[in-house]
């Protein structure tokens, strides 16, 4: 049975990606946005920005679900905690092309995008993001508000502590632990070298 309407906090590029995933999942018939740029925000094509994020409290009761689709981990945490205080109907969004083990656990407010893999017995906390083609393999742990960028990978028994972020393409090894709030960038020195 379809839920009627979803409110997404954050109308940027990632928010629109989450909207597409939500609609493709066939769990949602209507998707609207709340964004800090409201009312100046230009409407994303095919969607409506209906409120500022801080004013979203007054319209929450008109939605069946709400998610925070903001890539910045600390901002996402703040918005999610604000919504929790309001007893908002928080949900998670799973793209239908994601592969999620039935033996994995995923906390509320998490977002799993196309091509992402969540392995057997993986533990995904609340408010986490797995971008396209990211992998949280068997027995790995993503603590609350952690984040895997596009194609990032944590193998079996590895752990992202609270708020840790592996940017696009970054992988760690078995049993590695990424400290709280650390942002791990890929090796990029080659970009600064002159081609002349």
Secondary structure, DSSP 8 states (H G I E B T S, - for coil): --EEEEEEE--SHHHHHHHHHHHHTTSEEEEEEE-TTTTTS---TT-EEEE-GGGGGGTGGG-SEEEE--SSHHHHHHHHHHHHHTT--B--EE-TT-EE-TT-EE-TT-EE-TT-EE-TT-EE-TT-EE-TT-EE-TT-EE-TT-EE-TT-EE-TT-EE-TT-EE-TT-B--TT-EE-TT-EE----HHHHS---
